[in-house]
Amino acid sequence: MKGGEPHRLVKPGERALDLDDFAPYYIRAIANRLAQAASRLYMRKYGIGLTEWSCLSTLGKEEEISASRICEMSGFDKGLVSRGLAALEAKGFIESTPVEHHNRKRLNRFTPAGRALYLEIRELALHREEQLLKGVAADDRAALMGYLRVMHHNALEMVANEAGPHDTTTSGEF
């Protein structure tokens, strides 16, 4: 192999995976770049990380929410969500109360400071979404959201079908 030439791993007659036409590649690449940039931005501007924002944004959909419900909705790992919620509570953005007749289950809700933070970051998140979708027509956006919902449903189905009998973890990957 000469200097600068790529080493060919695919043998003659085999088909290489063409990442330019592989949807999971683009989904992961877009999600990773958006998540990294959002994490840096939210930490710099608000002192919270992406996991904490994910907890806040999920809480924004429901008045009170348990850690397990956040995991279910977001796909994040239980340990990650628990640490995010603990950090938000320590910073005074949420408060949690025990659920009667449950040993460990707690319900989380916004404090006034947490609600204000959520509303502020929500506006920034919506602006970032607008930047991401710049140049995509309204009809195409509606179609895109429909396709993404179908893909999300299919992904949940795939994960359930591929899980082993003792696999109870969820991934934080998108």
Chimera marker file (.cmm) of the C-alpha trace (Angstrom):
<marker_set name="trace">
<marker id="1" x="0.000" y="0.000" z="0.000" r="1" g="1" b="0" radius="0.5"/>
<marker id="2" x="1.396" y="3.370" z="-0.997" r="1" g="1" b="0" radius="0.5"/>
<marker id="3" x="1.305" y="6.297" z="1.437" r="1" g="1" b="0" radius="0.5"/>
<marker id="4" x="-2.071" y="8.016" z="1.466" r="1" g="1" b="0" radius="0.5"/>
<marker id="5" x="-3.975" y="5.211" z="-0.247" r="1" g="1" b="0" radius="0.5"/>
<marker id="6" x="-6.752" y="3.665" z="1.838" r="1" g="1" b="0" radius="0.5"/>
<marker id="7" x="-6.411" y="0.005" z="2.772" r="1" g="1" b="0" radius="0.5"/>
<marker id="8" x="-9.206" y="-1.956" z="1.099" r="1" g="1" b="0" radius="0.5"/>
<marker id="9" x="-10.993" y="-4.198" z="3.598" r="1" g="1" b="0" radius="0.5"/>
<marker id="10" x="-13.650" y="-5.451" z="1.195" r="1" g="1" b="0" radius="0.5"/>
<marker id="11" x="-12.590" y="-8.444" z="-0.820" r="1" g="1" b="0" radius="0.5"/>
<marker id="12" x="-13.330" y="-8.623" z="-4.534" r="1" g="1" b="0" radius="0.5"/>
<marker id="13" x="-16.912" y="-9.763" z="-5.063" r="1" g="1" b="0" radius="0.5"/>
<marker id="14" x="-18.068" y="-8.497" z="-1.652" r="1" g="1" b="0" radius="0.5"/>
<marker id="15" x="-20.328" y="-5.506" z="-1.345" r="1" g="1" b="0" radius="0.5"/>
<marker id="16" x="-19.163" y="-2.621" z="0.850" r="1" g="1" b="0" radius="0.5"/>
<marker id="17" x="-21.631" y="-0.813" z="3.060" r="1" g="1" b="0" radius="0.5"/>
<marker id="18" x="-22.215" y="2.503" z="1.300" r="1" g="1" b="0" radius="0.5"/>
<marker id="19" x="-22.616" y="4.978" z="4.153" r="1" g="1" b="0" radius="0.5"/>
<marker id="20" x="-23.876" y="7.626" z="1.724" r="1" g="1" b="0" radius="0.5"/>
<marker id="21" x="-27.002" y="5.487" z="1.253" r="1" g="1" b="0" radius="0.5"/>
<marker id="22" x="-27.297" y="4.040" z="4.793" r="1" g="1" b="0" radius="0.5"/>
<marker id="23" x="-30.026" y="5.750" z="6.846" r="1" g="1" b="0" radius="0.5"/>
<marker id="24" x="-28.731" y="4.644" z="10.295" r="1" g="1" b="0" radius="0.5"/>
<marker id="25" x="-25.401" y="6.346" z="9.542" r="1" g="1" b="0" radius="0.5"/>
<marker id="26" x="-27.064" y="9.698" z="8.847" r="1" g="1" b="0" radius="0.5"/>
<marker id="27" x="-29.421" y="9.416" z="11.805" r="1" g="1" b="0" radius="0.5"/>
<marker id="28" x="-26.530" y="8.673" z="14.172" r="1" g="1" b="0" radius="0.5"/>
<marker id="29" x="-24.237" y="11.306" z="12.654" r="1" g="1" b="0" radius="0.5"/>
<marker id="30" x="-26.905" y="14.023" z="12.843" r="1" g="1" b="0" radius="0.5"/>
<marker id="31" x="-27.968" y="13.023" z="16.359" r="1" g="1" b="0" radius="0.5"/>
<marker id="32" x="-24.369" y="12.933" z="17.615" r="1" g="1" b="0" radius="0.5"/>
<marker id="33" x="-23.508" y="16.342" z="16.197" r="1" g="1" b="0" radius="0.5"/>
<marker id="34" x="-26.703" y="17.922" z="17.487" r="1" g="1" b="0" radius="0.5"/>
<marker id="35" x="-26.267" y="16.363" z="20.927" r="1" g="1" b="0" radius="0.5"/>
<marker id="36" x="-22.620" y="17.421" z="21.259" r="1" g="1" b="0" radius="0.5"/>
<marker id="37" x="-23.365" y="20.993" z="20.208" r="1" g="1" b="0" radius="0.5"/>
<marker id="38" x="-26.461" y="21.237" z="22.423" r="1" g="1" b="0" radius="0.5"/>
<marker id="39" x="-24.573" y="19.840" z="25.399" r="1" g="1" b="0" radius="0.5"/>
<marker id="40" x="-21.807" y="22.434" z="25.058" r="1" g="1" b="0" radius="0.5"/>
<marker id="41" x="-24.289" y="25.259" z="24.466" r="1" g="1" b="0" radius="0.5"/>
<marker id="42" x="-26.606" y="24.394" z="27.364" r="1" g="1" b="0" radius="0.5"/>
<marker id="43" x="-23.687" y="23.882" z="29.735" r="1" g="1" b="0" radius="0.5"/>
<marker id="44" x="-22.131" y="27.206" z="28.755" r="1" g="1" b="0" radius="0.5"/>
<marker id="45" x="-25.380" y="29.215" z="28.880" r="1" g="1" b="0" radius="0.5"/>
<marker id="46" x="-27.340" y="27.463" z="31.637" r="1" g="1" b="0" radius="0.5"/>
<marker id="47" x="-24.971" y="25.217" z="33.564" r="1" g="1" b="0" radius="0.5"/>
<marker id="48" x="-26.825" y="22.032" z="32.677" r="1" g="1" b="0" radius="0.5"/>
<marker id="49" x="-25.913" y="19.141" z="30.443" r="1" g="1" b="0" radius="0.5"/>
<marker id="50" x="-27.880" y="17.387" z="27.755" r="1" g="1" b="0" radius="0.5"/>
<marker id="51" x="-29.154" y="14.674" z="30.108" r="1" g="1" b="0" radius="0.5"/>
<marker id="52" x="-30.526" y="17.305" z="32.460" r="1" g="1" b="0" radius="0.5"/>
<marker id="53" x="-32.153" y="19.116" z="29.536" r="1" g="1" b="0" radius="0.5"/>
<marker id="54" x="-33.676" y="15.850" z="28.352" r="1" g="1" b="0" radius="0.5"/>
<marker id="55" x="-35.177" y="15.339" z="31.814" r="1" g="1" b="0" radius="0.5"/>
<marker id="56" x="-36.537" y="18.904" z="31.826" r="1" g="1" b="0" radius="0.5"/>
<marker id="57" x="-37.969" y="18.645" z="28.314" r="1" g="1" b="0" radius="0.5"/>
<marker id="58" x="-39.652" y="15.347" z="29.151" r="1" g="1" b="0" radius="0.5"/>
<marker id="59" x="-41.026" y="16.853" z="32.357" r="1" g="1" b="0" radius="0.5"/>
<marker id="60" x="-42.362" y="19.700" z="30.210" r="1" g="1" b="0" radius="0.5"/>
<marker id="61" x="-44.822" y="17.229" z="28.676" r="1" g="1" b="0" radius="0.5"/>
<marker id="62" x="-46.283" y="16.046" z="31.982" r="1" g="1" b="0" radius="0.5"/>
<marker id="63" x="-47.070" y="17.811" z="35.267" r="1" g="1" b="0" radius="0.5"/>
<marker id="64" x="-45.327" y="15.162" z="37.367" r="1" g="1" b="0" radius="0.5"/>
<marker id="65" x="-43.122" y="12.381" z="36.116" r="1" g="1" b="0" radius="0.5"/>
<marker id="66" x="-41.152" y="9.455" z="37.487" r="1" g="1" b="0" radius="0.5"/>
<marker id="67" x="-37.609" y="8.571" z="36.479" r="1" g="1" b="0" radius="0.5"/>
<marker id="68" x="-38.877" y="5.356" z="34.892" r="1" g="1" b="0" radius="0.5"/>
<marker id="69" x="-41.349" y="7.335" z="32.756" r="1" g="1" b="0" radius="0.5"/>
<marker id="70" x="-38.531" y="9.623" z="31.590" r="1" g="1" b="0" radius="0.5"/>
<marker id="71" x="-36.518" y="6.525" z="30.640" r="1" g="1" b="0" radius="0.5"/>
<marker id="72" x="-39.498" y="5.107" z="28.773" r="1" g="1" b="0" radius="0.5"/>
<marker id="73" x="-40.090" y="8.322" z="26.836" r="1" g="1" b="0" radius="0.5"/>
<marker id="74" x="-36.467" y="9.256" z="26.130" r="1" g="1" b="0" radius="0.5"/>
<marker id="75" x="-34.765" y="5.882" z="25.771" r="1" g="1" b="0" radius="0.5"/>
<marker id="76" x="-32.078" y="6.926" z="28.248" r="1" g="1" b="0" radius="0.5"/>
<marker id="77" x="-30.509" y="4.573" z="30.771" r="1" g="1" b="0" radius="0.5"/>
<marker id="78" x="-31.974" y="4.594" z="34.310" r="1" g="1" b="0" radius="0.5"/>
<marker id="79" x="-28.664" y="5.516" z="35.917" r="1" g="1" b="0" radius="0.5"/>
<marker id="80" x="-28.177" y="8.453" z="33.562" r="1" g="1" b="0" radius="0.5"/>
<marker id="81" x="-31.690" y="9.769" z="34.244" r="1" g="1" b="0" radius="0.5"/>
<marker id="82" x="-31.283" y="9.324" z="38.006" r="1" g="1" b="0" radius="0.5"/>
<marker id="83" x="-28.052" y="11.338" z="37.965" r="1" g="1" b="0" radius="0.5"/>
<marker id="84" x="-29.672" y="14.014" z="35.793" r="1" g="1" b="0" radius="0.5"/>
<marker id="85" x="-32.653" y="14.310" z="38.121" r="1" g="1" b="0" radius="0.5"/>
<marker id="86" x="-30.406" y="14.446" z="41.189" r="1" g="1" b="0" radius="0.5"/>
<marker id="87" x="-28.374" y="17.262" z="39.616" r="1" g="1" b="0" radius="0.5"/>
<marker id="88" x="-31.543" y="19.191" z="38.712" r="1" g="1" b="0" radius="0.5"/>
<marker id="89" x="-32.869" y="18.791" z="42.239" r="1" g="1" b="0" radius="0.5"/>
<marker id="90" x="-29.558" y="19.908" z="43.753" r="1" g="1" b="0" radius="0.5"/>
<marker id="91" x="-29.665" y="23.023" z="41.549" r="1" g="1" b="0" radius="0.5"/>
<marker id="92" x="-33.232" y="23.792" z="42.621" r="1" g="1" b="0" radius="0.5"/>
<marker id="93" x="-34.870" y="23.207" z="39.235" r="1" g="1" b="0" radius="0.5"/>
<marker id="94" x="-37.066" y="20.267" z="40.252" r="1" g="1" b="0" radius="0.5"/>
<marker id="95" x="-38.452" y="18.798" z="43.430" r="1" g="1" b="0" radius="0.5"/>
<marker id="96" x="-39.348" y="15.192" z="43.979" r="1" g="1" b="0" radius="0.5"/>
<marker id="97" x="-41.829" y="13.575" z="46.306" r="1" g="1" b="0" radius="0.5"/>
<marker id="98" x="-42.146" y="9.907" z="47.228" r="1" g="1" b="0" radius="0.5"/>
<marker id="99" x="-45.067" y="7.944" z="45.843" r="1" g="1" b="0" radius="0.5"/>
<marker id="100" x="-47.214" y="6.474" z="48.588" r="1" g="1" b="0" radius="0.5"/>
<marker id="101" x="-47.018" y="2.670" z="48.839" r="1" g="1" b="0" radius="0.5"/>
<marker id="102" x="-43.878" y="2.493" z="46.643" r="1" g="1" b="0" radius="0.5"/>
<marker id="103" x="-40.498" y="1.919" z="48.240" r="1" g="1" b="0" radius="0.5"/>
<marker id="104" x="-38.328" y="3.889" z="45.829" r="1" g="1" b="0" radius="0.5"/>
<marker id="105" x="-40.578" y="5.561" z="43.261" r="1" g="1" b="0" radius="0.5"/>
<marker id="106" x="-40.618" y="9.352" z="43.276" r="1" g="1" b="0" radius="0.5"/>
<marker id="107" x="-42.497" y="11.909" z="41.227" r="1" g="1" b="0" radius="0.5"/>
<marker id="108" x="-40.625" y="14.926" z="39.916" r="1" g="1" b="0" radius="0.5"/>
<marker id="109" x="-42.056" y="18.355" z="39.189" r="1" g="1" b="0" radius="0.5"/>
<marker id="110" x="-40.714" y="21.764" z="38.235" r="1" g="1" b="0" radius="0.5"/>
<marker id="111" x="-39.873" y="24.399" z="40.784" r="1" g="1" b="0" radius="0.5"/>
<marker id="112" x="-40.658" y="27.948" z="39.599" r="1" g="1" b="0" radius="0.5"/>
<marker id="113" x="-36.961" y="28.359" z="38.697" r="1" g="1" b="0" radius="0.5"/>
<marker id="114" x="-37.047" y="25.063" z="36.800" r="1" g="1" b="0" radius="0.5"/>
<marker id="115" x="-40.149" y="26.030" z="34.838" r="1" g="1" b="0" radius="0.5"/>
<marker id="116" x="-38.506" y="29.356" z="33.878" r="1" g="1" b="0" radius="0.5"/>
<marker id="117" x="-35.329" y="27.539" z="32.807" r="1" g="1" b="0" radius="0.5"/>
<marker id="118" x="-37.338" y="25.027" z="30.786" r="1" g="1" b="0" radius="0.5"/>
<marker id="119" x="-39.217" y="27.795" z="28.964" r="1" g="1" b="0" radius="0.5"/>
<marker id="120" x="-35.987" y="29.636" z="28.161" r="1" g="1" b="0" radius="0.5"/>
<marker id="121" x="-34.175" y="26.569" z="26.858" r="1" g="1" b="0" radius="0.5"/>
<marker id="122" x="-37.289" y="25.434" z="24.987" r="1" g="1" b="0" radius="0.5"/>
<marker id="123" x="-37.149" y="28.638" z="22.939" r="1" g="1" b="0" radius="0.5"/>
<marker id="124" x="-33.488" y="28.040" z="22.145" r="1" g="1" b="0" radius="0.5"/>
<marker id="125" x="-34.217" y="24.396" z="21.245" r="1" g="1" b="0" radius="0.5"/>
<marker id="126" x="-37.019" y="25.486" z="18.898" r="1" g="1" b="0" radius="0.5"/>
<marker id="127" x="-34.670" y="28.013" z="17.289" r="1" g="1" b="0" radius="0.5"/>
<marker id="128" x="-32.055" y="25.279" z="16.808" r="1" g="1" b="0" radius="0.5"/>
<marker id="129" x="-34.716" y="23.048" z="15.229" r="1" g="1" b="0" radius="0.5"/>
<marker id="130" x="-35.637" y="25.885" z="12.864" r="1" g="1" b="0" radius="0.5"/>
<marker id="131" x="-31.974" y="26.197" z="11.861" r="1" g="1" b="0" radius="0.5"/>
<marker id="132" x="-31.740" y="22.451" z="11.278" r="1" g="1" b="0" radius="0.5"/>
<marker id="133" x="-34.832" y="22.430" z="9.072" r="1" g="1" b="0" radius="0.5"/>
<marker id="134" x="-33.961" y="25.611" z="7.183" r="1" g="1" b="0" radius="0.5"/>
<marker id="135" x="-34.794" y="25.129" z="3.519" r="1" g="1" b="0" radius="0.5"/>
<marker id="136" x="-37.269" y="22.291" z="4.155" r="1" g="1" b="0" radius="0.5"/>
<marker id="137" x="-40.791" y="23.239" z="3.017" r="1" g="1" b="0" radius="0.5"/>
<marker id="138" x="-43.705" y="22.991" z="5.489" r="1" g="1" b="0" radius="0.5"/>
<marker id="139" x="-45.259" y="20.020" z="3.660" r="1" g="1" b="0" radius="0.5"/>
<marker id="140" x="-41.911" y="18.248" z="3.608" r="1" g="1" b="0" radius="0.5"/>
<marker id="141" x="-41.460" y="18.932" z="7.347" r="1" g="1" b="0" radius="0.5"/>
<marker id="142" x="-44.809" y="17.298" z="8.061" r="1" g="1" b="0" radius="0.5"/>
<marker id="143" x="-43.833" y="14.307" z="5.946" r="1" g="1" b="0" radius="0.5"/>
<marker id="144" x="-40.414" y="14.132" z="7.632" r="1" g="1" b="0" radius="0.5"/>
<marker id="145" x="-42.005" y="14.089" z="11.091" r="1" g="1" b="0" radius="0.5"/>
<marker id="146" x="-44.335" y="11.322" z="9.938" r="1" g="1" b="0" radius="0.5"/>
<marker id="147" x="-41.395" y="9.277" z="8.658" r="1" g="1" b="0" radius="0.5"/>
<marker id="148" x="-39.442" y="9.875" z="11.868" r="1" g="1" b="0" radius="0.5"/>
<marker id="149" x="-42.399" y="8.668" z="13.957" r="1" g="1" b="0" radius="0.5"/>
<marker id="150" x="-42.651" y="5.517" z="11.840" r="1" g="1" b="0" radius="0.5"/>
<marker id="151" x="-38.892" y="4.946" z="12.161" r="1" g="1" b="0" radius="0.5"/>
<marker id="152" x="-39.072" y="5.504" z="15.924" r="1" g="1" b="0" radius="0.5"/>
<marker id="153" x="-41.866" y="2.945" z="16.203" r="1" g="1" b="0" radius="0.5"/>
<marker id="154" x="-39.885" y="0.500" z="14.055" r="1" g="1" b="0" radius="0.5"/>
<marker id="155" x="-36.753" y="1.060" z="16.155" r="1" g="1" b="0" radius="0.5"/>
<marker id="156" x="-38.659" y="0.314" z="19.372" r="1" g="1" b="0" radius="0.5"/>
<marker id="157" x="-40.032" y="-2.839" z="17.786" r="1" g="1" b="0" radius="0.5"/>
<marker id="158" x="-36.571" y="-3.906" z="16.591" r="1" g="1" b="0" radius="0.5"/>
<marker id="159" x="-35.060" y="-3.362" z="20.033" r="1" g="1" b="0" radius="0.5"/>
<marker id="160" x="-37.840" y="-5.359" z="21.686" r="1" g="1" b="0" radius="0.5"/>
<marker id="161" x="-37.437" y="-8.207" z="19.187" r="1" g="1" b="0" radius="0.5"/>
<marker id="162" x="-33.637" y="-8.256" z="19.422" r="1" g="1" b="0" radius="0.5"/>
<marker id="163" x="-33.444" y="-8.050" z="23.219" r="1" g="1" b="0" radius="0.5"/>
<marker id="164" x="-32.309" y="-11.133" z="25.027" r="1" g="1" b="0" radius="0.5"/>
<marker id="165" x="-34.379" y="-12.607" z="27.862" r="1" g="1" b="0" radius="0.5"/>
<marker id="166" x="-32.323" y="-10.803" z="30.535" r="1" g="1" b="0" radius="0.5"/>
<marker id="167" x="-31.750" y="-7.554" z="28.658" r="1" g="1" b="0" radius="0.5"/>
<marker id="168" x="-33.495" y="-4.831" z="30.674" r="1" g="1" b="0" radius="0.5"/>
<marker id="169" x="-31.279" y="-1.920" z="29.766" r="1" g="1" b="0" radius="0.5"/>
<marker id="170" x="-32.065" y="0.865" z="27.364" r="1" g="1" b="0" radius="0.5"/>
<marker id="171" x="-29.564" y="2.794" z="25.371" r="1" g="1" b="0" radius="0.5"/>
<marker id="172" x="-28.898" y="6.502" z="25.540" r="1" g="1" b="0" radius="0.5"/>
<marker id="173" x="-28.035" y="6.491" z="21.848" r="1" g="1" b="0" radius="0.5"/>
<marker id="174" x="-30.419" y="7.945" z="19.324" r="1" g="1" b="0" radius="0.5"/>
<link id1="1" id2="2" r="1" g="1" b="0" radius="0.2"/>
<link id1="2" id2="3" r="1" g="1" b="0" radius="0.2"/>
<link id1="3" id2="4" r="1" g="1" b="0" radius="0.2"/>
<link id1="4" id2="5" r="1" g="1" b="0" radius="0.2"/>
<link id1="5" id2="6" r="1" g="1" b="0" radius="0.2"/>
<link id1="6" id2="7" r="1" g="1" b="0" radius="0.2"/>
<link id1="7" id2="8" r="1" g="1" b="0" radius="0.2"/>
<link id1="8" id2="9" r="1" g="1" b="0" radius="0.2"/>
<link id1="9" id2="10" r="1" g="1" b="0" radius="0.2"/>
<link id1="10" id2="11" r="1" g="1" b="0" radius="0.2"/>
<link id1="11" id2="12" r="1" g="1" b="0" radius="0.2"/>
<link id1="12" id2="13" r="1" g="1" b="0" radius="0.2"/>
<link id1="13" id2="14" r="1" g="1" b="0" radius="0.2"/>
<link id1="14" id2="15" r="1" g="1" b="0" radius="0.2"/>
<link id1="15" id2="16" r="1" g="1" b="0" radius="0.2"/>
<link id1="16" id2="17" r="1" g="1" b="0" radius="0.2"/>
<link id1="17" id2="18" r="1" g="1" b="0" radius="0.2"/>
<link id1="18" id2="19" r="1" g="1" b="0" radius="0.2"/>
<link id1="19" id2="20" r="1" g="1" b="0" radius="0.2"/>
<link id1="20" id2="21" r="1" g="1" b="0" radius="0.2"/>
<link id1="21" id2="22" r="1" g="1" b="0" radius="0.2"/>
<link id1="22" id2="23" r="1" g="1" b="0" radius="0.2"/>
<link id1="23" id2="24" r="1" g="1" b="0" radius="0.2"/>
<link id1="24" id2="25" r="1" g="1" b="0" radius="0.2"/>
<link id1="25" id2="26" r="1" g="1" b="0" radius="0.2"/>
<link id1="26" id2="27" r="1" g="1" b="0" radius="0.2"/>
<link id1="27" id2="28" r="1" g="1" b="0" radius="0.2"/>
<link id1="28" id2="29" r="1" g="1" b="0" radius="0.2"/>
<link id1="29" id2="30" r="1" g="1" b="0" radius="0.2"/>
<link id1="30" id2="31" r="1" g="1" b="0" radius="0.2"/>
<link id1="31" id2="32" r="1" g="1" b="0" radius="0.2"/>
<link id1="32" id2="33" r="1" g="1" b="0" radius="0.2"/>
<link id1="33" id2="34" r="1" g="1" b="0" radius="0.2"/>
<link id1="34" id2="35" r="1" g="1" b="0" radius="0.2"/>
<link id1="35" id2="36" r="1" g="1" b="0" radius="0.2"/>
<link id1="36" id2="37" r="1" g="1" b="0" radius="0.2"/>
<link id1="37" id2="38" r="1" g="1" b="0" radius="0.2"/>
<link id1="38" id2="39" r="1" g="1" b="0" radius="0.2"/>
<link id1="39" id2="40" r="1" g="1" b="0" radius="0.2"/>
<link id1="40" id2="41" r="1" g="1" b="0" radius="0.2"/>
<link id1="41" id2="42" r="1" g="1" b="0" radius="0.2"/>
<link id1="42" id2="43" r="1" g="1" b="0" radius="0.2"/>
<link id1="43" id2="44" r="1" g="1" b="0" radius="0.2"/>
<link id1="44" id2="45" r="1" g="1" b="0" radius="0.2"/>
<link id1="45" id2="46" r="1" g="1" b="0" radius="0.2"/>
<link id1="46" id2="47" r="1" g="1" b="0" radius="0.2"/>
<link id1="47" id2="48" r="1" g="1" b="0" radius="0.2"/>
<link id1="48" id2="49" r="1" g="1" b="0" radius="0.2"/>
<link id1="49" id2="50" r="1" g="1" b="0" radius="0.2"/>
<link id1="50" id2="51" r="1" g="1" b="0" radius="0.2"/>
<link id1="51" id2="52" r="1" g="1" b="0" radius="0.2"/>
<link id1="52" id2="53" r="1" g="1" b="0" radius="0.2"/>
<link id1="53" id2="54" r="1" g="1" b="0" radius="0.2"/>
<link id1="54" id2="55" r="1" g="1" b="0" radius="0.2"/>
<link id1="55" id2="56" r="1" g="1" b="0" radius="0.2"/>
<link id1="56" id2="57" r="1" g="1" b="0" radius="0.2"/>
<link id1="57" id2="58" r="1" g="1" b="0" radius="0.2"/>
<link id1="58" id2="59" r="1" g="1" b="0" radius="0.2"/>
<link id1="59" id2="60" r="1" g="1" b="0" radius="0.2"/>
<link id1="60" id2="61" r="1" g="1" b="0" radius="0.2"/>
<link id1="61" id2="62" r="1" g="1" b="0" radius="0.2"/>
<link id1="62" id2="63" r="1" g="1" b="0" radius="0.2"/>
<link id1="63" id2="64" r="1" g="1" b="0" radius="0.2"/>
<link id1="64" id2="65" r="1" g="1" b="0" radius="0.2"/>
<link id1="65" id2="66" r="1" g="1" b="0" radius="0.2"/>
<link id1="66" id2="67" r="1" g="1" b="0" radius="0.2"/>
<link id1="67" id2="68" r="1" g="1" b="0" radius="0.2"/>
<link id1="68" id2="69" r="1" g="1" b="0" radius="0.2"/>
<link id1="69" id2="70" r="1" g="1" b="0" radius="0.2"/>
<link id1="70" id2="71" r="1" g="1" b="0" radius="0.2"/>
<link id1="71" id2="72" r="1" g="1" b="0" radius="0.2"/>
<link id1="72" id2="73" r="1" g="1" b="0" radius="0.2"/>
<link id1="73" id2="74" r="1" g="1" b="0" radius="0.2"/>
<link id1="74" id2="75" r="1" g="1" b="0" radius="0.2"/>
<link id1="75" id2="76" r="1" g="1" b="0" radius="0.2"/>
<link id1="76" id2="77" r="1" g="1" b="0" radius="0.2"/>
<link id1="77" id2="78" r="1" g="1" b="0" radius="0.2"/>
<link id1="78" id2="79" r="1" g="1" b="0" radius="0.2"/>
<link id1="79" id2="80" r="1" g="1" b="0" radius="0.2"/>
<link id1="80" id2="81" r="1" g="1" b="0" radius="0.2"/>
<link id1="81" id2="82" r="1" g="1" b="0" radius="0.2"/>
<link id1="82" id2="83" r="1" g="1" b="0" radius="0.2"/>
<link id1="83" id2="84" r="1" g="1" b="0" radius="0.2"/>
<link id1="84" id2="85" r="1" g="1" b="0" radius="0.2"/>
<link id1="85" id2="86" r="1" g="1" b="0" radius="0.2"/>
<link id1="86" id2="87" r="1" g="1" b="0" radius="0.2"/>
<link id1="87" id2="88" r="1" g="1" b="0" radius="0.2"/>
<link id1="88" id2="89" r="1" g="1" b="0" radius="0.2"/>
<link id1="89" id2="90" r="1" g="1" b="0" radius="0.2"/>
<link id1="90" id2="91" r="1" g="1" b="0" radius="0.2"/>
<link id1="91" id2="92" r="1" g="1" b="0" radius="0.2"/>
<link id1="92" id2="93" r="1" g="1" b="0" radius="0.2"/>
<link id1="93" id2="94" r="1" g="1" b="0" radius="0.2"/>
<link id1="94" id2="95" r="1" g="1" b="0" radius="0.2"/>
<link id1="95" id2="96" r="1" g="1" b="0" radius="0.2"/>
<link id1="96" id2="97" r="1" g="1" b="0" radius="0.2"/>
<link id1="97" id2="98" r="1" g="1" b="0" radius="0.2"/>
<link id1="98" id2="99" r="1" g="1" b="0" radius="0.2"/>
<link id1="99" id2="100" r="1" g="1" b="0" radius="0.2"/>
<link id1="100" id2="101" r="1" g="1" b="0" radius="0.2"/>
<link id1="101" id2="102" r="1" g="1" b="0" radius="0.2"/>
<link id1="102" id2="103" r="1" g="1" b="0" radius="0.2"/>
<link id1="103" id2="104" r="1" g="1" b="0" radius="0.2"/>
<link id1="104" id2="105" r="1" g="1" b="0" radius="0.2"/>
<link id1="105" id2="106" r="1" g="1" b="0" radius="0.2"/>
<link id1="106" id2="107" r="1" g="1" b="0" radius="0.2"/>
<link id1="107" id2="108" r="1" g="1" b="0" radius="0.2"/>
<link id1="108" id2="109" r="1" g="1" b="0" radius="0.2"/>
<link id1="109" id2="110" r="1" g="1" b="0" radius="0.2"/>
<link id1="110" id2="111" r="1" g="1" b="0" radius="0.2"/>
<link id1="111" id2="112" r="1" g="1" b="0" radius="0.2"/>
<link id1="112" id2="113" r="1" g="1" b="0" radius="0.2"/>
<link id1="113" id2="114" r="1" g="1" b="0" radius="0.2"/>
<link id1="114" id2="115" r="1" g="1" b="0" radius="0.2"/>
<link id1="115" id2="116" r="1" g="1" b="0" radius="0.2"/>
<link id1="116" id2="117" r="1" g="1" b="0" radius="0.2"/>
<link id1="117" id2="118" r="1" g="1" b="0" radius="0.2"/>
<link id1="118" id2="119" r="1" g="1" b="0" radius="0.2"/>
<link id1="119" id2="120" r="1" g="1" b="0" radius="0.2"/>
<link id1="120" id2="121" r="1" g="1" b="0" radius="0.2"/>
<link id1="121" id2="122" r="1" g="1" b="0" radius="0.2"/>
<link id1="122" id2="123" r="1" g="1" b="0" radius="0.2"/>
<link id1="123" id2="124" r="1" g="1" b="0" radius="0.2"/>
<link id1="124" id2="125" r="1" g="1" b="0" radius="0.2"/>
<link id1="125" id2="126" r="1" g="1" b="0" radius="0.2"/>
<link id1="126" id2="127" r="1" g="1" b="0" radius="0.2"/>
<link id1="127" id2="128" r="1" g="1" b="0" radius="0.2"/>
<link id1="128" id2="129" r="1" g="1" b="0" radius="0.2"/>
<link id1="129" id2="130" r="1" g="1" b="0" radius="0.2"/>
<link id1="130" id2="131" r="1" g="1" b="0" radius="0.2"/>
<link id1="131" id2="132" r="1" g="1" b="0" radius="0.2"/>
<link id1="132" id2="133" r="1" g="1" b="0" radius="0.2"/>
<link id1="133" id2="134" r="1" g="1" b="0" radius="0.2"/>
<link id1="134" id2="135" r="1" g="1" b="0" radius="0.2"/>
<link id1="135" id2="136" r="1" g="1" b="0" radius="0.2"/>
<link id1="136" id2="137" r="1" g="1" b="0" radius="0.2"/>
<link id1="137" id2="138" r="1" g="1" b="0" radius="0.2"/>
<link id1="138" id2="139" r="1" g="1" b="0" radius="0.2"/>
<link id1="139" id2="140" r="1" g="1" b="0" radius="0.2"/>
<link id1="140" id2="141" r="1" g="1" b="0" radius="0.2"/>
<link id1="141" id2="142" r="1" g="1" b="0" radius="0.2"/>
<link id1="142" id2="143" r="1" g="1" b="0" radius="0.2"/>
<link id1="143" id2="144" r="1" g="1" b="0" radius="0.2"/>
<link id1="144" id2="145" r="1" g="1" b="0" radius="0.2"/>
<link id1="145" id2="146" r="1" g="1" b="0" radius="0.2"/>
<link id1="146" id2="147" r="1" g="1" b="0" radius="0.2"/>
<link id1="147" id2="148" r="1" g="1" b="0" radius="0.2"/>
<link id1="148" id2="149" r="1" g="1" b="0" radius="0.2"/>
<link id1="149" id2="150" r="1" g="1" b="0" radius="0.2"/>
<link id1="150" id2="151" r="1" g="1" b="0" radius="0.2"/>
<link id1="151" id2="152" r="1" g="1" b="0" radius="0.2"/>
<link id1="152" id2="153" r="1" g="1" b="0" radius="0.2"/>
<link id1="153" id2="154" r="1" g="1" b="0" radius="0.2"/>
<link id1="154" id2="155" r="1" g="1" b="0" radius="0.2"/>
<link id1="155" id2="156" r="1" g="1" b="0" radius="0.2"/>
<link id1="156" id2="157" r="1" g="1" b="0" radius="0.2"/>
<link id1="157" id2="158" r="1" g="1" b="0" radius="0.2"/>
<link id1="158" id2="159" r="1" g="1" b="0" radius="0.2"/>
<link id1="159" id2="160" r="1" g="1" b="0" radius="0.2"/>
<link id1="160" id2="161" r="1" g="1" b="0" radius="0.2"/>
<link id1="161" id2="162" r="1" g="1" b="0" radius="0.2"/>
<link id1="162" id2="163" r="1" g="1" b="0" radius="0.2"/>
<link id1="163" id2="164" r="1" g="1" b="0" radius="0.2"/>
<link id1="164" id2="165" r="1" g="1" b="0" radius="0.2"/>
<link id1="165" id2="166" r="1" g="1" b="0" radius="0.2"/>
<link id1="166" id2="167" r="1" g="1" b="0" radius="0.2"/>
<link id1="167" id2="168" r="1" g="1" b="0" radius="0.2"/>
<link id1="168" id2="169" r="1" g="1" b="0" radius="0.2"/>
<link id1="169" id2="170" r="1" g="1" b="0" radius="0.2"/>
<link id1="170" id2="171" r="1" g="1" b="0" radius="0.2"/>
<link id1="171" id2="172" r="1" g="1" b="0" radius="0.2"/>
<link id1="172" id2="173" r="1" g="1" b="0" radius="0.2"/>
<link id1="173" id2="174" r="1" g="1" b="0" radius="0.2"/>
</marker_set>
